[in-house]
Amino acid sequence: MMANANAVAQCWPRHLRETSRGQFERATTSPAFRVFRQPNAYEPWPVFILNLVAAMQFDGTGCALVLRDDKGAVTSLHRAPRGTCVPYVSPEDGSIFYTINQAQPPSAEATGGRQATFGRDQQCLRCHLSWDTLGVPGLSVLTTFPRKSEMDYANGGFVDHYRPIEERWGGWYVTGKKVPARHMGNLPLIMPRPLATPPPARASLEGVFDLDGYLAPYSDIVALMVLEHQAHFSNLVTRATWETRLGETMRIAEAADALVDYMLFVDEAKLTGPIEGSSGFAETFTAAGPKDAKGRSLRELVGLRQPEADK
């Protein structure tokens, strides 16, 4: 199978146009020609088609995410993760990623006074389209564990509300009035030996580093937990939307079940103790939600007040 895929990868496609005389000439400036040479920003055509054909032969399906411009022309192709099959997906289906290029130009006059450029960048999908985002363009929150040296490879993973508290927030500062005794936050990125005792809880980051330019001296634990929950929830919604458009009953039911379970916090990682932020985020977040006749809101953070076992 791989020999066949390798053979296909050696064949460069061509874009031919039919002339008024009924002959065919090679097009070298069309969107199709550009995609055939470089289907995306991170792999040339031979690598793209090799993996796509291999997936077809090993799994029976091989699909690519097709992105188009406002005129309908194909701008890039991205191999869909194994197990997903979406014949055509527009950029609007799922999270859309933008970049701001803040590199200073040679002179302000050269760009009409503009000091930055803003636009979409499909290179974001190199990380934001994976099994961890459920096979759809999605959001991700990471935890990165400390390394013994700069030569060691970074280790960690994606975070949602299923991941144990002890494994969360690696590479993050964590602040709050009440914080679990064990987590991966507030640790140095390079740590040759494990610390004898966990870093102390911090209500604020004042005095830890220069806060000039930061909007607040907090990295609130409650805000971090809400972010983790919302990011994965967004991906579940996108996945359910895609499955609904495909119309396969079993896959729609599976996506809907996963979404509802997540909304109801089924199998959420248990809290090891009360959690309380220090920035006022929890109060602001709770107050922003609509309330029913009894004053209740889905934004209430009741579960953070006591360990799961005490409920």
N, C-alpha and C positions, 0 to 999 in steps of 0.2 A: 504493500500500500504506500509506504513512504517513497519507494522508488518511483511509483507513478506520480505522486505529488511533486517530487523533485523534478521529474521530467516536465510537468506542466509549468513549474516555476521558471524553467529556462526559456519559456516561450513568451516573448514580449508582445502584448496586443497592439494593434494599430487602429487608428480611427480613419476610415476612408469615407470620402464624400463623392457622390455621383455628380458629374458635370452635366452641362446641358447637352453634351454630345453622347451621353450614355456611358462615358468612361469614368473610372474611379481614380481619384487622386488622394494622396495622403494629407490629412489635416494635422498641422503642428502647432496651432494656436488655440484650439478649442478646449473647453473645460474637460471633455472626455480625454483628450490627449494628456492634459496635465495630471488627471487622476490616474491614468494608466502608468505614468512615470513615477508619480509619488502620491499614493492613495491617501496618505495622512502625514502628519508632521513627524512621526516617530518610526516609520518603517517603509522601506522601498517596496515596489511592486512584487519582486520575487519572494520576499519574506511574507508579505500579506497573502499572496495567492497560495504559497506553500502551506501555510497554516490553515487557510480556508478549505483547500482541497483535502488536506489530511483530516480535518474535522468531518467533512462530508463522508469520507470513506470509513473512518472509525466509528462515528456516531450516527451516520445516516442523514445528518443535516449540517449545513454550514451556511451561516447567515451573517450579513454585515449591516451595520447601522449606516444609513445613507443620509448625509446632510446636504441640503440644497440652499442656494441663495434666494433672494426675493424674486428672481426671474425663473426659478425652477431648475437652474443648472446645478449639476452635482459638484459639490466643492470638496468633499472628502468621504472616504469609506473607513469604517471602523468595525473590526471583527466583533461579532456578538459573542458573549461568553457561552461556553458549552451549556446546552440545556435550554437555551432561549432561541426563539425563532420569530423574528419580527421582520416581515418582508420590506416594509418601508416605515420609517419613523422620521417625522419632521423635527426640527430643533425645538419646537414648542412642547413636545411630549417629554416631560420630565424637567429636571433642573437645568437651567441655562446659565452658563458660566461666562463671566466677563473678566477682563484684565485691565489694569491701568498701568501703562508703561510710563514710569516716572524718570526714565533716563533723560538727562539734560541734553537738548540738541546743541549743535555747534553755536547757534545764535538764535535769539528769539525771532529775528526777522526771517530766518529760514523756514519757520513754521507758522508765520503769521502771528507771532506772539504767544502761541500755545506752548506750554511747558510739559504737557503730558498727553497721551493718547488713550482713548477708551474704546473698547470693542470686545467682541466675542473672540475666544481663543479655544479651538477644539483640542489643543494639547491638554487641556484640563481633564479630558476624558481618559487620559492614560491612567489616572488614579481614580477618577470619579465615575468610572463605568467598569464594574468588576463584580465578582460574586458577593463581595461584602456590601455592595450597594444594591444587591438583589438582581443584578443583571440589567439595571436601568441607570440612566444618568442621574446620579444622586449625590446627597450630602454625606460627609463622613466626619467623625470625631475620633481622634487617635489617642492612644496611650502609648508612650515610648519608654521602655524600661532603661534604667541606667546601664552604661557600658563600663567594662573594666578598664578600657583604654580607648584612645581615639582610633586605634586600628581595628577594633571590634565592630562587627556589623550591627546596625540598629535592630532592635527587637521590640515587639509590642503587638498592637492590633487595634481593630476597630472597637468602638464602645457604643453600646446601647444600654437600656436599663436591665438587660439580662446579665451583663458582665459583673462579677463580684466586686464589691467596693474595694477590696484589697488590691485589685489589679487596675484600678482606674487612676487617671490624672497623671500618669507618667509624663514628664516634660512640662507640666503645668504648675503654676503657683495655685495654692488653694487657701482661701481665707474663710473664716467664719467663727462665730462664738462657740458653737458646738460642732466638732468635727470628729469622725471616726478615728480611733487610735491608730489604725493601720490602713494606709493607702499609699499610692506611688507618687503623690504630689509632693512638691517642695524638696525633692531630692536633687542632688547635683547630677548633671548629665553624665559626667565621668566619675565613677565611684569604684576604685580598685578593690575595696573591701566593703562588705555590708556594714552599715552603721550599727553601733551597739544599741542605740535607742532611736526611735522614729523622730523626725524633726518636730519641734514643738508646734502646737496649733497657733495660727496667726489670725488676729482679727483684722489686720491691715498690713500692707506691704511698705508702709512708711519706714524709712531707715534701712530697708533691705537693698535697694538700688535707687538710682536716680529716676524719679517719677516724672521728670519734666517732659511734657508732651503727652502724657497719659491722661485720660479723662477722669479716672478715679483710682484710688490706691487699693482697689479690691480685685480679687479673682474669686468671687463669691461661690461657695460650694453649692448653694441652691441653684444659682444661675447655671452652673456647669451641669448639674443633673437635669435641669429642664432642657438645656441645649442637647444633651445626649438623647433624651427621649424624643424631642421634636425632630432631630435629624433623621433618625431611623423611621419614625412615623411618616415623615415626608416620603421616604423611599417606598414604604409599604403602600401608600396612596398611589404613587406613580405606577408601581407594579400592578396593583389591582386595576388601574385604568387601562394599562396595556393588555392585560389578560382579558378584560371585558371586550376590548376592541377585536381581539382575536376570536372570541366567541366560543372557546372550548369550555364546556360546562364544568368539567372536573377541575380545570386550572382556575377558573373563576371562583369556584367554591373554596379552593385551597387558599387563594389570595385573600378572599373575604374573611375566612376564618382567622388567618394570621393577623389581618388588620384589626379585627374586633378583639381578639385576645390581647393584642398589644395595647389597644385603647383601655382595656379593663385591667391591665397590669398583671395578666396571668403569667406565672413563673418569673415575676420580677425578682431580682437578687434581693435577699433579705438585708435589711439594715442592721448594723451591729450596735447601734446606739442612736440617741436623738441627734438630729442634724438641724443646725440653725445658722443662717447666714449673718453677716455683719454689715452689709451695704444698704439694706432697705429694699433689696430686689424682691424678696418674697412678699412683702407688704404691697409693693407697687404692682407686682404681677397678679396677686390675688384680687386687688381692688379693680383691676381693669376688666374683669370678666363680667358678663351678664349674670343676673341672679334670678332665681325663681321666687315665688310668693313667700317662701319661708326664708329667703335670704341666702340660699345655698348656691354654690357656683362650682362648675367643673374645674375652675382654676384654684380651688382650695388645695393647700398642700398639707392636708391633715396627716398623711402617712409619714411625714418627716418628724413628727413630734415625739414619737416613741418607737422602740424597736418593733419589728414585725411580730415577734413572738408574744408581745404584750397586748396586741390588739384583741 
